[in-house]
């Protein structure tokens, strides 16, 4: 698994070009396929792309399906309103017990986890928002229905989560 983190404004090439660069192939030889929910794929390569604020993050794997989400932790966002409306009741109640800084961190961790799971599955985000991603001790889950969840803490001011259908943390590398 390889993560590539770049400034979004520097990235003006399409998915096909990024995949070709990763595979060291000519982009004309890359054929993108799309699932019924719009998830792109290439035979033999699994990938996910996410962007937020000024970052574009790409994840590539030969091991299995992956989903990636990165979110800028916007202090102006009314995140508790979003959590109260869309998140599982247990998550919303927990977030409302925390101070603002901790609540914001937990919200974005929950959000990126849910979106990474959605992208790994190729589904619709609204379906996953109401799923509970906290365990009985109000800690983030590390698996969800056989999907492994990895929190990546390499970017300050951002939250990033990766969902995989394989369990091999040793393979996670990234560059910026």
Secondary structure as GFF3:
##gff-version 3
##sequence-region A 1 176
A	DSSP	beta_strand	2	7	.	.	.	ID=ss1
A	DSSP	three_ten_helix	8	10	.	.	.	ID=ss2
A	DSSP	alpha_helix	15	23	.	.	.	ID=ss3
A	DSSP	three_ten_helix	27	29	.	.	.	ID=ss4
A	DSSP	beta_strand	33	34	.	.	.	ID=ss5
A	DSSP	beta_strand	40	41	.	.	.	ID=ss6
A	DSSP	beta_strand	46	52	.	.	.	ID=ss7
A	DSSP	beta_strand	55	61	.	.	.	ID=ss8
A	DSSP	beta_strand	66	72	.	.	.	ID=ss9
A	DSSP	alpha_helix	79	86	.	.	.	ID=ss10
A	DSSP	alpha_helix	89	95	.	.	.	ID=ss11
A	DSSP	alpha_helix	100	121	.	.	.	ID=ss12
A	DSSP	alpha_helix	125	129	.	.	.	ID=ss13
A	DSSP	beta_strand	143	144	.	.	.	ID=ss14
A	DSSP	beta_strand	147	152	.	.	.	ID=ss15
A	DSSP	beta_strand	158	164	.	.	.	ID=ss16
A	DSSP	three_ten_helix	169	171	.	.	.	ID=ss17
A	DSSP	beta_strand	173	175	.	.	.	ID=ss18
###
